[in-house]
């Protein structure tokens, strides 16, 4: 069964049911992946983001600050 075949059924689910489905799918994933399991386009994006972070180390937000901002958001 392909994702395309599943989509009509998924779209009939309520938002709450789709969120539960996402959680169950996430929980079903292995703790670690083999490099061959990661699509090439993911690797390309990660390489670009790493290069941008290394080229501009002061542009990011420290993790602690980011988390604090998330906590302030209603």
N, CA, C and O atoms as a Tinker XYZ file with bonds, in Angstrom:
   296  protein
     1  N      0.843000   -1.175000    0.000000    73     2
     2  CA     0.000000    0.000000    0.000000    64     1     3
     3  C      0.894000    1.247000    0.000000    63     2     4     5
     4  O      1.872000    1.322000    0.744000    81     3
     5  N      0.552000    2.190000   -0.820000    73     3     6
     6  CA     1.345000    3.409000   -0.924000    64     5     7
     7  C      0.683000    4.558000   -0.158000    63     6     8     9
     8  O     -0.495000    4.489000    0.196000    81     7
     9  N      1.445000    5.593000    0.086000    73     7    10
    10  CA     0.916000    6.782000    0.752000    64     9    11
    11  C     -0.233000    7.364000   -0.072000    63    10    12    13
    12  O     -1.253000    7.780000    0.477000    81    11
    13  N     -0.055000    7.388000   -1.386000    73    11    14
    14  CA    -1.115000    7.924000   -2.262000    64    13    15
    15  C     -2.415000    7.149000   -2.099000    63    14    16    17
    16  O     -3.495000    7.738000   -2.128000    81    15
    17  N     -2.321000    5.847000   -1.929000    73    15    18
    18  CA    -3.518000    5.031000   -1.740000    64    17    19
    19  C     -4.179000    5.309000   -0.391000    63    18    20    21
    20  O     -5.400000    5.217000   -0.261000    81    19
    21  N     -3.373000    5.646000    0.606000    73    19    22
    22  CA    -3.896000    5.901000    1.947000    64    21    23
    23  C     -4.534000    7.279000    2.100000    63    22    24    25
    24  O     -5.420000    7.458000    2.936000    81    23
    25  N     -4.099000    8.248000    1.309000    73    23    26
    26  CA    -4.512000    9.636000    1.507000    64    25    27
    27  C     -6.024000    9.864000    1.515000    63    26    28    29
    28  O     -6.499000   10.614000    2.367000    81    27
    29  N     -6.801000    9.267000    0.625000    73    27    30
    30  CA    -8.248000    9.500000    0.704000    64    29    31
    31  C     -8.833000    9.094000    2.062000    63    30    32    33
    32  O     -9.702000    9.783000    2.596000    81    31
    33  N     -8.362000    7.994000    2.609000    73    31    34
    34  CA    -8.847000    7.561000    3.921000    64    33    35
    35  C     -8.368000    8.493000    5.018000    63    34    36    37
    36  O     -9.129000    8.824000    5.928000    81    35
    37  N     -7.121000    8.917000    4.941000    73    35    38
    38  CA    -6.559000    9.817000    5.952000    64    37    39
    39  C     -7.318000   11.139000    5.946000    63    38    40    41
    40  O     -7.595000   11.691000    7.011000    81    39
    41  N     -7.651000   11.644000    4.792000    73    39    42
    42  CA    -8.338000   12.927000    4.694000    64    41    43
    43  C     -9.752000   12.877000    5.259000    63    42    44    45
    44  O    -10.330000   13.921000    5.563000    81    43
    45  N    -10.307000   11.705000    5.401000    73    43    46
    46  CA   -11.640000   11.567000    5.990000    64    45    47
    47  C    -11.596000   11.573000    7.517000    63    46    48    49
    48  O    -12.636000   11.696000    8.164000    81    47
    49  N    -10.413000   11.443000    8.091000    73    47    50
    50  CA   -10.276000   11.455000    9.540000    64    49    51
    51  C    -10.425000   12.874000   10.075000    63    50    52    53
    52  O    -10.146000   13.851000    9.380000    81    51
    53  N    -10.872000   12.966000   11.328000    73    51    54
    54  CA   -10.925000   14.275000   11.972000    64    53    55
    55  C     -9.500000   14.751000   12.259000    63    54    56    57
    56  O     -8.547000   13.980000   12.146000    81    55
    57  N     -9.364000   16.001000   12.624000    73    55    58
    58  CA    -8.047000   16.532000   12.957000    64    57    59
    59  C     -7.465000   15.752000   14.131000    63    58    60    61
    60  O     -6.289000   15.388000   14.110000    81    59
    61  N     -8.268000   15.495000   15.144000    73    59    62
    62  CA    -7.791000   14.739000   16.311000    64    61    63
    63  C     -7.323000   13.346000   15.906000    63    62    64    65
    64  O     -6.302000   12.867000   16.400000    81    63
    65  N     -8.052000   12.700000   15.022000    73    63    66
    66  CA    -7.653000   11.365000   14.563000    64    65    67
    67  C     -6.368000   11.418000   13.747000    63    66    68    69
    68  O     -5.523000   10.530000   13.862000    81    67
    69  N     -6.215000   12.447000   12.926000    73    67    70
    70  CA    -4.984000   12.577000   12.143000    64    69    71
    71  C     -3.786000   12.843000   13.049000    63    70    72    73
    72  O     -2.698000   12.316000   12.814000    81    71
    73  N     -3.983000   13.653000   14.075000    73    71    74
    74  CA    -2.896000   13.895000   15.021000    64    73    75
    75  C     -2.513000   12.611000   15.747000    63    74    76    77
    76  O     -1.332000   12.351000   15.978000    81    75
    77  N     -3.515000   11.809000   16.107000    73    75    78
    78  CA    -3.217000   10.521000   16.742000    64    77    79
    79  C     -2.460000    9.615000   15.779000    63    78    80    81
    80  O     -1.528000    8.918000   16.179000    81    79
    81  N     -2.859000    9.626000   14.515000    73    79    82
    82  CA    -2.164000    8.826000   13.502000    64    81    83
    83  C     -0.712000    9.270000   13.367000    63    82    84    85
    84  O      0.191000    8.436000   13.292000    81    83
    85  N     -0.487000   10.582000   13.336000    73    83    86
    86  CA     0.887000   11.095000   13.262000    64    85    87
    87  C      1.698000   10.598000   14.452000    63    86    88    89
    88  O      2.837000   10.157000   14.295000    81    87
    89  N      1.105000   10.671000   15.642000    73    87    90
    90  CA     1.813000   10.226000   16.842000    64    89    91
    91  C      2.144000    8.742000   16.770000    63    90    92    93
    92  O      3.247000    8.324000   17.126000    81    91
    93  N      1.189000    7.953000   16.310000    73    91    94
    94  CA     1.441000    6.509000   16.204000    64    93    95
    95  C      2.512000    6.197000   15.162000    63    94    96    97
    96  O      3.346000    5.315000   15.369000    81    95
    97  N      2.490000    6.909000   14.061000    73    95    98
    98  CA     3.523000    6.704000   13.038000    64    97    99
    99  C      4.876000    7.092000   13.608000    63    98   100   101
   100  O      5.851000    6.357000   13.452000    81    99
   101  N      4.945000    8.259000   14.275000    73    99   102
   102  CA     6.200000    8.721000   14.873000    64   101   103
   103  C      6.727000    7.673000   15.853000    63   102   104   105
   104  O      7.911000    7.337000   15.832000    81   103
   105  N      5.842000    7.159000   16.711000    73   103   106
   106  CA     6.247000    6.165000   17.706000    64   105   107
   107  C      6.711000    4.857000   17.071000    63   106   108   109
   108  O      7.463000    4.098000   17.684000    81   107
   109  N      6.264000    4.592000   15.841000    73   107   110
   110  CA     6.634000    3.344000   15.179000    64   109   111
   111  C      8.005000    3.409000   14.509000    63   110   112   113
   112  O      8.543000    2.386000   14.084000    81   111
   113  N      8.571000    4.622000   14.417000    73   111   114
   114  CA     9.871000    4.771000   13.765000    64   113   115
   115  C     10.983000    4.255000   14.673000    63   114   116   117
   116  O     10.878000    4.342000   15.896000    81   115
   117  N     12.035000    3.726000   14.085000    73   115   118
   118  CA    13.146000    3.228000   14.901000    64   117   119
   119  C     13.895000    4.384000   15.567000    63   118   120   121
   120  O     13.843000    5.527000   15.112000    81   119
   121  N     14.588000    4.055000   16.652000    73   119   122
   122  CA    15.359000    5.071000   17.392000    64   121   123
   123  C     16.468000    5.671000   16.539000    63   122   124   125
   124  O     16.780000    6.855000   16.666000    81   123
   125  N     17.055000    4.874000   15.684000    73   123   126
   126  CA    18.111000    5.378000   14.806000    64   125   127
   127  C     17.897000    4.818000   13.402000    63   126   128   129
   128  O     17.260000    3.783000   13.205000    81   127
   129  N     18.445000    5.534000   12.454000    73   127   130
   130  CA    18.294000    5.145000   11.048000    64   129   131
   131  C     19.644000    4.814000   10.443000    63   130   132   133
   132  O     20.680000    5.319000   10.876000    81   131
   133  N     19.616000    3.986000    9.470000    73   131   134
   134  CA    20.796000    3.737000    8.660000    64   133   135
   135  C     20.916000    4.898000    7.678000    63   134   136   137
   136  O     19.900000    5.435000    7.237000    81   135
   137  N     22.117000    5.290000    7.332000    73   135   138
   138  CA    22.258000    6.389000    6.366000    64   137   139
   139  C     21.471000    6.168000    5.083000    63   138   140   141
   140  O     20.987000    7.128000    4.484000    81   139
   141  N     21.337000    4.939000    4.658000    73   139   142
   142  CA    20.600000    4.659000    3.420000    64   141   143
   143  C     19.102000    4.906000    3.581000    63   142   144   145
   144  O     18.388000    4.997000    2.582000    81   143
   145  N     18.602000    5.017000    4.840000    73   143   146
   146  CA    17.185000    5.282000    5.077000    64   145   147
   147  C     16.829000    6.766000    4.937000    63   146   148   149
   148  O     15.656000    7.117000    4.813000    81   147
   149  N     17.833000    7.622000    4.957000    73   147   150
   150  CA    17.605000    9.066000    4.893000    64   149   151
   151  C     17.645000    9.503000    3.430000    63   150   152   153
   152  O     18.627000    9.246000    2.734000    81   151
   153  N     16.578000   10.165000    2.955000    73   151   154
   154  CA    16.573000   10.591000    1.548000    64   153   155
   155  C     17.702000   11.582000    1.263000    63   154   156   157
   156  O     18.083000   12.378000    2.121000    81   155
   157  N     18.222000   11.515000    0.046000    73   155   158
   158  CA    19.316000   12.400000   -0.355000    64   157   159
   159  C     18.966000   13.875000   -0.182000    63   158   160   161
   160  O     19.826000   14.678000    0.180000    81   159
   161  N     17.700000   14.241000   -0.441000    73   159   162
   162  CA    17.330000   15.646000   -0.337000    64   161   163
   163  C     17.385000   16.128000    1.113000    63   162   164   165
   164  O     17.620000   17.312000    1.354000    81   163
   165  N     17.171000   15.233000    2.083000    73   163   166
   166  CA    17.331000   15.613000    3.492000    64   165   167
   167  C     18.796000   15.930000    3.781000    63   166   168   169
   168  O     19.114000   16.925000    4.432000    81   167
   169  N     19.666000   15.081000    3.294000    73   167   170
   170  CA    21.104000   15.283000    3.499000    64   169   171
   171  C     21.530000   16.609000    2.881000    63   170   172   173
   172  O     22.295000   17.358000    3.488000    81   171
   173  N     21.039000   16.904000    1.678000    73   171   174
   174  CA    21.384000   18.161000    1.007000    64   173   175
   175  C     20.955000   19.371000    1.839000    63   174   176   177
   176  O     21.720000   20.325000    1.986000    81   175
   177  N     19.744000   19.336000    2.380000    73   175   178
   178  CA    19.259000   20.446000    3.201000    64   177   179
   179  C     20.115000   20.591000    4.451000    63   178   180   181
   180  O     20.488000   21.704000    4.822000    81   179
   181  N     20.430000   19.473000    5.101000    73   179   182
   182  CA    21.248000   19.535000    6.312000    64   181   183
   183  C     22.632000   20.102000    6.024000    63   182   184   185
   184  O     23.157000   20.883000    6.818000    81   183
   185  N     23.225000   19.720000    4.904000    73   183   186
   186  CA    24.540000   20.245000    4.531000    64   185   187
   187  C     24.480000   21.755000    4.310000    63   186   188   189
   188  O     25.375000   22.483000    4.740000    81   187
   189  N     23.418000   22.229000    3.634000    73   187   190
   190  CA    23.267000   23.665000    3.395000    64   189   191
   191  C     23.084000   24.425000    4.705000    63   190   192   193
   192  O     23.673000   25.488000    4.901000    81   191
   193  N     22.266000   23.876000    5.596000    73   191   194
   194  CA    22.025000   24.540000    6.883000    64   193   195
   195  C     23.279000   24.549000    7.750000    63   194   196   197
   196  O     23.557000   25.538000    8.428000    81   195
   197  N     24.024000   23.474000    7.733000    73   195   198
   198  CA    25.268000   23.427000    8.495000    64   197   199
   199  C     26.266000   24.442000    7.944000    63   198   200   201
   200  O     26.922000   25.145000    8.712000    81   199
   201  N     26.382000   24.521000    6.625000    73   199   202
   202  CA    27.297000   25.493000    6.012000    64   201   203
   203  C     26.877000   26.918000    6.362000    63   202   204   205
   204  O     27.730000   27.756000    6.653000    81   203
   205  N     25.572000   27.206000    6.337000    73   203   206
   206  CA    25.086000   28.546000    6.686000    64   205   207
   207  C     25.370000   28.857000    8.149000    63   206   208   209
   208  O     25.761000   29.978000    8.473000    81   207
   209  N     25.181000   27.889000    9.035000    73   207   210
   210  CA    25.444000   28.096000   10.465000    64   209   211
   211  C     26.929000   28.328000   10.714000    63   210   212   213
   212  O     27.297000   29.168000   11.535000    81   211
   213  N     27.771000   27.597000   10.018000    73   211   214
   214  CA    29.214000   27.765000   10.191000    64   213   215
   215  C     29.700000   29.093000    9.606000    63   214   216   217
   216  O     30.645000   29.690000   10.123000    81   215
   217  N     29.058000   29.554000    8.530000    73   215   218
   218  CA    29.447000   30.815000    7.902000    64   217   219
   219  C     28.976000   32.020000    8.720000    63   218   220   221
   220  O     29.588000   33.087000    8.667000    81   219
   221  N     27.894000   31.848000    9.472000    73   219   222
   222  CA    27.314000   32.949000   10.243000    64   221   223
   223  C     26.982000   32.474000   11.655000    63   222   224   225
   224  O     25.805000   32.373000   12.003000    81   223
   225  N     27.977000   32.184000   12.463000    73   223   226
   226  CA    27.720000   31.573000   13.776000    64   225   227
   227  C     26.890000   32.437000   14.729000    63   226   228   229
   228  O     26.266000   31.896000   15.641000    81   227
   229  N     26.864000   33.742000   14.552000    73   227   230
   230  CA    26.104000   34.601000   15.453000    64   229   231
   231  C     24.659000   34.819000   15.053000    63   230   232   233
   232  O     23.920000   35.494000   15.770000    81   231
   233  N     24.238000   34.266000   13.929000    73   231   234
   234  CA    22.881000   34.514000   13.429000    64   233   235
   235  C     21.799000   33.701000   14.136000    63   234   236   237
   236  O     20.629000   34.085000   14.112000    81   235
   237  N     22.160000   32.613000   14.749000    73   235   238
   238  CA    21.167000   31.747000   15.372000    64   237   239
   239  C     20.726000   32.249000   16.737000    63   238   240   241
   240  O     21.241000   33.239000   17.258000    81   239
   241  N     19.759000   31.536000   17.300000    73   239   242
   242  CA    19.273000   31.821000   18.646000    64   241   243
   243  C     19.736000   30.693000   19.555000    63   242   244   245
   244  O     19.562000   29.521000   19.222000    81   243
   245  N     20.324000   31.031000   20.701000    73   243   246
   246  CA    20.715000   29.966000   21.629000    64   245   247
   247  C     19.495000   29.130000   22.034000    63   246   248   249
   248  O     18.392000   29.656000   22.187000    81   247
   249  N     19.708000   27.838000   22.201000    73   247   250
   250  CA    18.616000   26.921000   22.494000    64   249   251
   251  C     17.817000   27.363000   23.709000    63   250   252   253
   252  O     16.587000   27.351000   23.673000    81   251
   253  N     18.493000   27.753000   24.784000    73   251   254
   254  CA    17.803000   28.143000   26.005000    64   253   255
   255  C     16.875000   29.330000   25.747000    63   254   256   257
   256  O     15.752000   29.366000   26.250000    81   255
   257  N     17.349000   30.303000   24.959000    73   255   258
   258  CA    16.534000   31.481000   24.623000    64   257   259
   259  C     15.336000   31.083000   23.772000    63   258   260   261
   260  O     14.228000   31.575000   23.984000    81   259
   261  N     15.556000   30.201000   22.821000    73   259   262
   262  CA    14.478000   29.721000   21.953000    64   261   263
   263  C     13.398000   29.028000   22.779000    63   262   264   265
   264  O     12.209000   29.281000   22.588000    81   263
   265  N     13.807000   28.159000   23.692000    73   263   266
   266  CA    12.854000   27.445000   24.535000    64   265   267
   267  C     12.079000   28.419000   25.422000    63   266   268   269
   268  O     10.873000   28.266000   25.611000    81   267
   269  N     12.765000   29.408000   25.959000    73   267   270
   270  CA    12.095000   30.407000   26.796000    64   269   271
   271  C     11.033000   31.158000   25.985000    63   270   272   273
   272  O      9.936000   31.408000   26.484000    81   271
   273  N     11.353000   31.514000   24.748000    73   271   274
   274  CA    10.375000   32.183000   23.888000    64   273   275
   275  C      9.177000   31.279000   23.617000    63   274   276   277
   276  O      8.040000   31.749000   23.597000    81   275
   277  N      9.419000   30.005000   23.410000    73   275   278
   278  CA     8.307000   29.069000   23.195000    64   277   279
   279  C      7.397000   29.020000   24.416000    63   278   280   281
   280  O      6.174000   28.965000   24.280000    81   279
   281  N      7.979000   29.038000   25.586000    73   279   282
   282  CA     7.193000   28.980000   26.822000    64   281   283
   283  C      6.333000   30.226000   27.008000    63   282   284   285
   284  O      5.272000   30.150000   27.628000    81   283
   285  N      6.763000   31.354000   26.490000    73   283   286
   286  CA     6.008000   32.594000   26.602000    64   285   287
   287  C      4.818000   32.635000   25.644000    63   286   288   289
   288  O      3.859000   33.374000   25.868000    81   287
   289  N      4.885000   31.852000   24.595000    73   287   290
   290  CA     3.834000   31.863000   23.574000    64   289   291
   291  C      2.588000   31.163000   24.103000    63   290   292   293
   292  O      2.657000   30.021000   24.559000    81   291
   293  N      1.428000   31.862000   24.040000    73   291   294
   294  CA     0.182000   31.240000   24.533000    64   293   295
   295  C     -0.287000   30.092000   23.683000    63   294   296
   296  O     -1.315000   29.484000   23.981000    81   295
